[in-house]
Amino acid sequence: MDWPAAHFRVIVVADNCTDDTAAVATAAGATVIERHDPERRGKGYALEYAFRFCQAAASATAIVVVDADARRVAQPARSVRRQN
């Protein structure tokens, strides 16, 4: 991503994962938060968990959500910035 590395971080939500998602993401340098709740499954719960994590950290001025199966946008943060 063409954005200063000091101004963003990648957070991966390993939501009810039973595979190596957390280990692979950690090895790639991401901050990984793991959520285990078999009663509340799905993207909505995972996003809520991530947003609460970011809110508690109080370090984000913007959040860009990208799903694992999403198509890559060359400059997602710059695209959002232009729309405001």
C-alpha positions as a LaTeX table, in Angstrom:
\begin{tabular}{lrrr}
\hline
Residue & $x$ (\AA) & $y$ (\AA) & $z$ (\AA) \\
\hline
Met1 & 0.00 & 0.00 & 0.00 \\
Asp2 & 1.29 & 3.42 & $-0.92$ \\
Trp3 & 0.78 & 4.97 & 2.50 \\
Pro4 & 3.39 & 5.79 & 5.13 \\
Ala5 & 3.94 & 2.66 & 7.23 \\
Ala6 & 4.00 & 4.70 & 10.42 \\
His7 & 0.42 & 5.80 & 9.72 \\
Phe8 & $-1.35$ & 2.47 & 9.41 \\
Arg9 & $-1.44$ & $-1.01$ & 10.83 \\
Val10 & $-3.08$ & $-4.19$ & 9.70 \\
Ile11 & $-5.43$ & $-5.87$ & 12.16 \\
Val12 & $-6.69$ & $-9.36$ & 11.43 \\
Val13 & $-9.68$ & $-10.78$ & 13.25 \\
Ala14 & $-9.31$ & $-14.54$ & 13.54 \\
Asp15 & $-12.99$ & $-15.19$ & 14.11 \\
Asn16 & $-13.72$ & $-18.69$ & 15.41 \\
Cys17 & $-10.79$ & $-19.92$ & 13.32 \\
Thr18 & $-9.61$ & $-23.48$ & 13.49 \\
Asp19 & $-6.89$ & $-23.05$ & 10.87 \\
Asp20 & $-3.55$ & $-21.21$ & 10.84 \\
Thr21 & $-5.01$ & $-17.76$ & 10.12 \\
Ala22 & $-3.70$ & $-16.18$ & 13.33 \\
Ala23 & $-0.20$ & $-17.65$ & 12.97 \\
Val24 & 0.11 & $-16.70$ & 9.30 \\
Ala25 & $-1.14$ & $-13.15$ & 9.90 \\
Thr26 & 1.18 & $-12.70$ & 12.90 \\
Ala27 & 4.14 & $-13.94$ & 10.88 \\
Ala28 & 3.27 & $-11.39$ & 8.18 \\
Gly29 & 3.40 & $-8.58$ & 10.74 \\
Ala30 & $-0.29$ & $-8.04$ & 11.41 \\
Thr31 & $-1.83$ & $-7.40$ & 14.80 \\
Val32 & $-4.09$ & $-10.39$ & 15.35 \\
Ile33 & $-7.10$ & $-10.44$ & 17.61 \\
Glu34 & $-8.73$ & $-13.81$ & 18.11 \\
Arg35 & $-12.39$ & $-14.23$ & 18.85 \\
His36 & $-13.93$ & $-17.48$ & 20.02 \\
Asp37 & $-17.70$ & $-17.48$ & 20.40 \\
Pro38 & $-19.52$ & $-20.39$ & 18.76 \\
Glu39 & $-22.90$ & $-18.87$ & 19.63 \\
Arg40 & $-22.29$ & $-15.56$ & 17.85 \\
Arg41 & $-20.70$ & $-16.32$ & 14.51 \\
Gly42 & $-20.30$ & $-14.25$ & 11.39 \\
Lys43 & $-18.87$ & $-11.10$ & 9.93 \\
Gly44 & $-21.05$ & $-8.70$ & 11.92 \\
Tyr45 & $-19.82$ & $-10.04$ & 15.24 \\
Ala46 & $-16.23$ & $-10.09$ & 14.02 \\
Leu47 & $-16.45$ & $-6.46$ & 12.89 \\
Glu48 & $-18.02$ & $-5.38$ & 16.17 \\
Tyr49 & $-15.17$ & $-7.09$ & 18.02 \\
Ala50 & $-12.57$ & $-5.36$ & 15.84 \\
Phe51 & $-14.22$ & $-1.93$ & 16.16 \\
Arg52 & $-14.32$ & $-2.26$ & 19.95 \\
Phe53 & $-10.65$ & $-3.26$ & 19.91 \\
Cys54 & $-9.78$ & $-0.19$ & 17.83 \\
Gln55 & $-11.92$ & 2.07 & 19.99 \\
Ala56 & $-10.23$ & 0.81 & 23.17 \\
Ala57 & $-6.81$ & 1.42 & 21.61 \\
Ala58 & $-7.92$ & 4.96 & 20.66 \\
Ser59 & $-5.30$ & 5.13 & 17.95 \\
Ala60 & $-7.32$ & 5.19 & 14.72 \\
Thr61 & $-8.71$ & 8.19 & 12.90 \\
Ala62 & $-10.10$ & 5.94 & 10.16 \\
Ile63 & $-10.74$ & 2.26 & 9.63 \\
Val64 & $-10.71$ & 0.48 & 6.28 \\
Val65 & $-12.42$ & $-2.92$ & 6.26 \\
Val66 & $-11.29$ & $-5.49$ & 3.73 \\
Asp67 & $-12.70$ & $-8.99$ & 3.66 \\
Ala68 & $-10.39$ & $-11.90$ & 2.91 \\
Asp69 & $-12.14$ & $-12.61$ & $-0.39$ \\
Ala70 & $-12.40$ & $-8.97$ & $-1.48$ \\
Arg71 & $-10.81$ & $-7.68$ & $-4.65$ \\
Arg72 & $-7.80$ & $-5.48$ & $-4.04$ \\
Val73 & $-8.20$ & $-1.73$ & $-4.40$ \\
Ala74 & $-4.88$ & $-0.12$ & $-5.26$ \\
Gln75 & $-5.17$ & 2.72 & $-2.75$ \\
Pro76 & $-8.13$ & 2.13 & $-0.41$ \\
Ala77 & $-7.21$ & 4.81 & 2.11 \\
Arg78 & $-6.61$ & 7.44 & $-0.56$ \\
Ser79 & $-9.90$ & 6.50 & $-2.27$ \\
Val80 & $-11.83$ & 7.05 & 0.95 \\
Arg81 & $-9.99$ & 10.27 & 1.63 \\
Arg82 & $-11.01$ & 11.73 & $-1.74$ \\
Gln83 & $-14.69$ & 11.08 & $-1.09$ \\
Asn84 & $-14.81$ & 13.19 & 2.07 \\
\hline
\end{tabular}
